[in-house]
């Protein structure tokens, strides 16, 4: 194998490891949380989270929150939301503090938080324990 081919193979390997962002890959932190929602607010909540509403989507990306999804489910007559996302950054605490200080995040939560019903002992969304992941 000549040097040009070796260099090309190494460059391909480096690109696969480093990825598009230019950062060496590190473990993804998978997050799941749950909160109740007042049934009378579901239509408005869906409207706020519609694909056509930019809301805070760019902030989620800015602070390394990927594949962010929210699901609704009625259980025993009560409505619940489940959210899932993958954190791909390097400093979770710093990124969460940063997004929390963003004026649009503060306004977003001012509108959405009153629509929700925290689980007992929680102030807002309750972190869930991940027990399984299929690669």
N, C-alpha and C positions, 0 to 999 in steps of 0.2 A: 504494500500500500504506500503510495507516494505521500509526501508531506502535505500537499494541497488537500488530498482526500482526508487525511488524518485531521487537519485543521478544520475542514468542513464538518467532519463527524463530531469533533469536540464542540464546535460552535452550535451544532444542532442539539447536542446534549445539554450545553449550557443554557440555551434558549428554553428547552423543556423544563429544566430545573428552576431557572430564574423566572420564567413566565413573562407575560406582556408588561407587567408593571416595572420590571427591572429590579425587583427585590427578591432575594433568595426566599424560597417558599418556607413557610412555617405552618404549624398545625392550625387548622380551622377550629374555632370555638363554636359549637352548635348550641343554639339557645332556644328554649321553649318556655313560654309563660302563659298564664291563664288569668282571666278576670271576668266577673259577671258584667252583664249589660242590661240596662233597663229596656224592657220590650218596646216601650213607646219611643225610644230613641234609635231603634235599629234602622229605620228607613233613612234618617238623617245621617247616621254613622256610615251607612253604605254609600250615600251620596258624597260625603267627605272623602271617602277612600276609593272612589271610582277611578278607573284608569285615566280618565280625562282630567282629573284634578291633580296638578303637580304637588300641592301640599308641601311636604318636607322630603320628598323622594330624593332630591339631590343631596340633602344633608345626610340621609342614610348612607348614600354612596360615599360622600366626603369622609364620613367617620367609620368606613370599612364595614358597613352592615349590608351584606349581600343576601339574595334570595329571601328577602323579607316578605312574609306572607301572614295574613290573618284569616282565620276561619271562625264561623259561627256555628253553634250547636245548642239545641234546646234539650235539657236534661231534667227530668222530673218537674216539668212546668217552668223551669228557669232557663234563661238564656246565658250562654257563656261564649267568650271569645278565647281563641287559642292563637298565639302568634309564634312563629318560627323564623329564625334568621341565622345566618352564619356570620360570625365576626372574623374578618380576615386581616385585621391590623396586628400591630405588635404591642400596643399598650392600651389594653381594654379600659382601665380606669381613667386614663387621660382622655381617651376618645369619648367615653360616656360623659365625663365632666364637660368636655368641649361641646358636644351636641346639646347638653342640658342648658348651656349658657346662650345658645343661639336664640335671637329674638323670635324667629319663626317657630322654633320648637316650643318656646314658652307660650306663645299665642295658640299653637296647635293643641297643647295640653290643656290650656285654659278652656278651650271649646270642648274637647273630647273627654277629659277626666270626669266632668259631672254626669256624663252619659253612662258611666260605668259603676259597677258595684264591686268593690274589692272583696276578696275572700276573707273570712275571719282571720284576724291577726295581720293582715296586709294593709298597706296604704294605697296601693295601686295594683298593677300587674304583679302576680306571684310567680317567681321563678319555679320551673318544674325540673325534676331530676331526669336526665336522659338515661334510659336503661338499655337502649338498643340503637344501633346504627348499622345499616347495611352498606358497605362500600360498593 
